[in-house]
């Protein structure tokens, strides 16, 4: 094996997990040297004292700290339960797990048929046996849950350990990627950290802070106070009030993204007065109007325009009923990003003129465009697509969700961004934007019946 070219072994290591690289390094001194840079490329931080201690130890090691290029912060915490009975209802037993325990919240924009199906599944979930644990096992696990919750509350009181993150970042000279995961796919590592509490971490039920805001602030303010040049920022679900900061804090945020090339944010308006409610359908999207009014001040646009080197932008809001949380003009305005190539926009209001104008400003660089749940407050979709086609030369395009045009009473449903299949209407519009031909949506009656059948 030592006869393999160094370049080939290096390439193999680049695709291996750190644990596997560690095994390989123990086979020979040559492989130990080759695999060393791949051991700590990404540090996986969780919201536990043990994880923060490991981050401090890594950052304090002059040999290992320069190897870290990415910080993955999986910040989900244990849910809040009012009583033992409430906790027991949510106990997770792998032996009984069927996948329904992780039912996502119902989209308020769903059809009546989808709502009925969701409620049926929810009733079945509530009627089935959730676990096979004995009462002593449950009491011990509940005490673990209380202990973990108390520790997490203390960490929140310490400003979510923002100071510890900043101290570590100062000692990580090559850190260039920050990934925040909240209410996303939970890793085995996170599940194992809380497995003896028998419940699954999900979001952050702080009851005092908007979802994801203190975690995102800790990452970006820590970045702003170091020489690091942040190239990639992927945020999980973050409340829109992330932008509602003092001028001093907001300047830190702008400074942090000054060298950014790739940005992904999912901004939530699903907040109730007492905190985030991922299963309370009646509480979803209740901050849409407040968000829409606040973002008129241009804070989101100022944040994005502080990153002049953006190549990839993925910006999504969650709910769009009865209206979207903001208008495209308050997000991109008349700004042009010189290198912008990949764009995903989800759940926005816009005029046809502003949407086409954005495409025309980036016609020379834009290669991939994904649009989901866009509502035209002025204009119609057919001429809008025609103008977009004349302006753009795309390599990839995806049209998802509902497209509406208020003036012309248009409301056409495409598949969701997560759907595996596409309707004939989706294919027709996407094919037109890529290849040209006859303008789509001129006679949508050709697609309506087939679309309904495919959706079923």
N, C-alpha and C positions, 0 to 999 in steps of 0.2 A: 504494500500500500504506500510505503514511503517513496516509491518510484513515480507516483502520480505527479504531474506538473503542479507547481504551487498555484498557478492561475486557476486550474480546474478545482483544486481543493477549496480555494477562496470562493469560487462561484458556488460550490456545493454548500459551504457554510452560510452563504447569504440567504439560502432558502430554508435553513434549519432553525428550529426553536432553540433558545438559549440553553435549555436543559440538555438537548441532544448535542449541541456544540460542546457543552461541558464534558459529556461522555467521550466525544471524539478527542478532546484535548488531553485526556488521560492516557491515550494510546501511544503517544510519542512526544518527544520534545519539539519536533518540527511542527506537528499538528497543534501543540499547545501554543506555539508562537503564532501560527496562522489563525487559529480560532479565537485568540484573545480579543481582538476588536469587536467580535460579534457577541460577546457575552452579555454586555449591558447596553446594547444599542437603545432599547426601550425599557424604561422603568415603569412598572405597573404599580401605581399608587392607589390605595383604597382608604376609605375614611375610618381607619382604625389606628390606635396608638402604635401598634406593632409596625404597621406599614410606614408610618411617618418616621419611626426610629430607623428602619432600614434605609429610608431615603437619606436621612442625615448621615448614616454610616457610609453609604455609597459616595455622597457628595464630599465627605471628609477624607476619602481615600485618594491621594494624588495620582495613583496608578490607574484607578478605575473611573474616576469622575470624567476625564476627557473622552471616554468612550461613549458616554450617554448622548444620544442625538434626539431622543424622543421621550416625552413624558405622557403616559396614558393614565389619566385620573378617573378611575371608576368610583364615582362619589355617591352611589346609592346608599341609603341608610335603611334601618329597620322601620317598618310602618308603626304608626301610633295606634295602640289598642286601649280602649277605655277599661276593659275588664278581662279577667281570665277567660270568660266565655267568648268574648269578642276575639281574643287571641286564638283560642282553640278552633274557632270556625275557620281561621285562615292557616291552620297548621298544614305544613307540606310534608306528605309522606310519599317518597319515591315509589313505594310498592303499590300505591293507589293512584299514582299520577297518570293522567291521560292527556294532558296538554290544556284542558279547559280551565284549569286553575289560573292560567295566565291570559284569560280572555281580555283583549284590549278594550278600552272604552268605546262606546258606540258613538260614531260620528253623528253629531246633531243634524247633519245634512242628509242623513240616510232616508231612504224611502220608507213608507209605512210597512211594506213587506219585509224589509230588512230589520225594522224595529221588532216586528213580531217574531222573526226567527231568532233574533238576539235574546229576547225575553224568554223564549222557549228554552234556549240553551242555558240561560242563567238559572231558570227554575230547575232544570235537570242537575245542574251543578250543586245547587243548594240542597237537593234531596238526596244526593248520593253520600255514601260514607267517605269521609275525608282521610281517615287514618285508622291504624290498628294499634295505637300506643296504649299502654296501661296508664292508670291514673298516676302512679308514682313517677313514671317516665314523663308524663305531661307536666307534673308539678316541678320536676327538676329542670325541664326545658323552659318552662315559664319563668323560673328564677333566672336562668341564663339570659332570657330575653330582657328582663328587667335590669340586669347588670349591664348588658351591652347598651341599652337605651340610656342609662345613667351616664355611662362613659361618653356616649355620643353627645349628650346634652352639654357636658363639660367642654368638649371640643368645640361645640358651637359657641359657647360663652367666650372661648379664646379666639374669637373671630375666625372660626373654622381653620385654625392653625395657619392662617395666612402668613404670619411671620416666619414659621418654619419652612414654608414653601419658598418664600423670598430668600431666606438664608441659604437654602439648598441651591437655588438657581444661580446665585453668585458664584458658586463653586463648580458649576457645570458649564464650562466654556464653549462647548460645541452643541449645546441644546438648541434645536431649531424647530421642533415640532411639539405642539401642545394639543392633546385630544382629551376632551371632557365627555364622559359618558354618564348620562342620567336618564333613567327610565328607558334605557336601550336594552340590548341583549346582555344579560348578566353572565359573566364568565364563571367557569367552575371554581376559579380561585376565590371569587367573591362569595359564591354559594358555600364553599367549604369554610370560609372564615366565620360564618354565622350558622353553620349547619346544626350545632347543638341547641340553637334556639327554636328550630323547627319552622321558621318562617323565612320568606324570601325578601331580601332587600329590594326596595322599589321607590325610586325618587328620593325626596328629602322632605319629611313631614316635620319641619321645624316650627310651624305655626307662627313664626315671627318674621321670617325672611321669604321674599318671593323665590320661587323654585329656581335653583341653579345660579342665582345672582351672586351670593357670597363666594361660591366655588369659582365661578368665572372671573370675578374680580381678583381673587387671590392669585390666579394664574397670570392674568394680564398685568396687574400691578407689580407682581414679582418680576415679570419679564421687563417692564419699563424701568426698573431700578437696577438692571444689570446691563453689561455690554452685549448680551446675546442679541442676535438678529433673527427674529422669529419669521420663519418661512411658511409654516402651515399651522392653521388653527381650525380644529373641528370641535364645535360645541354640541353638546347633547341638547336636550330640551331645556331652554332657558327662558324665564319670564321676560316679557317685553320691558319691564321696569329696570332691566339691566342698564338701559341708556339714561335713566333718570338719576343722574349722579351730579355731585357738585362740579363746578368748573375745573377745580384742581384735579379731582379724580378722573374726570372725562379727558383731560389733557394727558394723563398717564395712559389711558386706554388708546388714545390716538398715537402716542409715542410707541406703544407696544406693537402696533400693527404697521409701522412705517415701512418695514421691509417685507411685508406679507405677500405671498404669491398665491396661496390657496386658502379660501375661507368658506366654512360651512356652518350655518346657524339655523336652528329651528326655534323660532320664537313663539312662546305660548301665551295665549290669552285665556286659558282655562283655569282661572283662579277664583276661588271664593274667599270670603273675608277671613275664614279660619285657616286657610292653607290650601294646598293642592288636593283636588279630589278626583283621582284617576278613575274611580268607578261610579261617581255620582253624575249621571248624565245631565241632570237638571243644573249642575254647576259649571258645565263646560262652556267656554267661550263667553263668560259673563263680563269679561273685561274688554271686549272688542271695541266698544264705543270709546272707552277711556284711552285705549291704545291708539285708536285712530286720531283722536283729538291731540294727544301728546306728540305724536310723530310728525304733526304738521310743523313743529318747530325746527325740523331739519336735523335732529340729532343723529338719526340713523344714516342719513346722507353724509354728514360730517365724519362719522365713524368710517364709513366705507371709502370716502374720498381721501382719507388719511393713509390709505394703502394704494399708492399710485401704481405699484407693480403687479397688481392682481392679475393672475392668469385664469384662475378658477373661482367662480362664485356660486355657492349653493345657498339660497336664502328662502326659508319656508316659514309660513305661519300655519297654525293648526286649524282654526275654525273659521267658517265663512257665512254664518247664519245670524242675522239676516244680511249682513254686508261683510266685506273683508276688513281686516284690521288696519289697512293703510292703502294709500294710492301709490302707484309706481312713481309718480312725480316727486313724492317725498322720500323716495329711496335712491333713485339714480339722478333725478333732476335733469340737468343738461350736461352732466359730467361724462367724460370719456376716459376709460382706462386703456392705456396705450397697448397693453399686451393681452387683453381679455380674450380668452379662447373658448372656455367652457362655462355655460351659464345654466342654472336651474332656478326657476322662480315658481313659487307655489303660494296660492291664495292671496291674490292682489286684485284691487280695483285698478283700472287704467282707462284712459281714452285711447281710441285707435291711433290717434296722432302721436301720443307719447310712446306707445309700444313700438310703432313703426320707427319713430325717431331714435329710440334706443338701438334698434337693429341697424339703422343706417349709420349711426355714429361708430358702431363696432363691426361694420361690414367687412373691413379688411382683415380682421383678426378672428372673428367668431367662427368656430368650427363645430361646436355642439350646443344645442339649445333644447331645454326641457321646460315646458310650460304646463302647469297644473292648476285648475280652479282659478281661471282668470276671468274677471267680470268687466266687460266694456261698459263704462258709464256713458260713453259717446261713441257712435260708429257701429259698423256691422262687421261680422267676422269674415265674410267672403272677400270683400275688397281689402281687408286688413291682411289676410293671408297672401293675396296677390301682390301687395306692396312689399311684404316681407320677402316673398320669393324673388322679386326683382332686385332687392337690396343684398340678399345674403347668398353665400356659396358654402352651404353646410356639408359636413361629412356625417353628422348624426343629428337626428331630431326625434323628440318624443312629445306627444300631446296627450295629456291625462286629465282625468276628473271632468268637472262640468265647465263648459264654456258658455258664458251668458253675454247678451248684449241687450241692455235695458231699453234703448230707444226702439229696437226692432223686435222686442219680445222673443229673442232667440234664447234657447236653453237646450244645449246639446250635451249629452252625457257620453264621455269616453271612459275607458277603463282607468282604474286607479294606477298610481305609479308603481304599486307593489304587485299588481296583477300580472300573471304569467301570459295570459292571452290578450289579443287585441281585436277590437271590433273592425268591421270593414270600413267604417267611417274613420277610425284611427289610421288605418293603413292608407286610405285615400288621401287624407290631409298630409300625412308624413311623406308619402311618396311625392305629392305635389311640391312640398317645400324642398325636397331633395332634388327632384328631377324635372319639375315643371310640368307642362301639359295643360289640360283643361283645368280651370280654377275649381277647387272643391267647394262644397256647401252651397252651390248655386241652386241645387234642388235636393234638399236633405230628405225628402220623402223617399228617395231611392235607398236610403240607408236606415231609416227609422225602424222598419219591421225587422230587418235582419239584425240590427243592433240589439233590439229587445230579445230576440231569440238567443243571440250569443251571450247576452248578459245572464240569461237563465241557465 
